[in-house]
Amino acid sequence: MGEINVSSHNLGRLLADGTGTPARSYQAAFAELAESHQGRPAAEIAALLRRAADEALLGFTAADLYEQAEAIRTGQRYLLRIRVT
C-alpha cells in the first residue's frame, strides 16, 4: 500500500471527479493500465505509470510506481492512502 501527499488544489490531478476536465487523472490512467497490462512486465508498466504521474505532476517515487506496477501485473488490488494538505 502506498501513500502520497497532495495539495487540496491539486487533488483533481490524482482522482477522476467526473467534471469532464480535459486532463486525464492519474486514477484514470491507472485504471486503464490495470485493464490492458495485467501480466505484462512490471518495468514496462512502471514506465507508463511514471509518464502518467509526470503528466499529472504527482511525485510518486520509483518504489511507489514499481509497487503499483506489480499490483497491475499480478491483478491484485492496490490501495493508496492520500493525505490532502
N, C-alpha and C positions, 0 to 999 in steps of 0.2 A: 504494500500500500504506500502510495506517495503522498506528498504534501507540498503545496505551493502557496505562497503569499501573493495576493492580488489586490491592487487598489480597487476600491469600490467604483472608481471612474473607469477602470479597465476590465471590469468583470465580463462585459459583453464579448471581449476577445476570447474568453475561455468557454463561455456557455452559450448555447443556442437559446435565444429568447423569443423566437417567433415573430419578431418585429419586421422581418424582411430586410434587415440591414444588408448592404451589398457584400461586405466582407464575410467570408466563411469563418465560423468559430472553430476553435481547436476541438471542441466537443464533436462538431460535425465531421471534421477531418478524421478524428479518432474512430468514430462510428463507421465511417466509410472504409477505413483500412481494416477494421475488425471484420467487416463482411467480406472484403475482397482479398485479404492477405493471410488468412489463417493457414498455418502450415508452411508459410514461406520463411526464409532465414531471418532471424531476429535482426541481424545487421542491416539487411535491406529495409525492413520495417522501420528500424530506428532512424535511418537516414530520411525516410519520408516524414516521420514524426518530427524530426529536427526542422525540416523545411516548414511544416505547419506551425510549429512553435515559434520559429523565427518570424513568420508572416504575421502571427498574432501578437508578436512582441512579448512572449512569455518566456521566463527564464528557467526553463527546465534544465537540470544538469544532464550530462551524458548518462549517468547511472539511472536517473529518473526515466529517461527515454528508453533505455535498454530494458528496464523493468516493465514498462508499458509494452514494448515490442514483444517481450517474452509472453506476456499475457495474451496478446493478439495471436502470436504464433501457436500457442497451445490451446486457444479457445477459452481461456479462463477469464473470469470477471476481474476487472481492475478497479480498485477503489482509490479515489483521490480525495484527500482532505484539502479543503480550500479555506484558507484564513483570509478574510476580507479585512483590509486595513483602511 
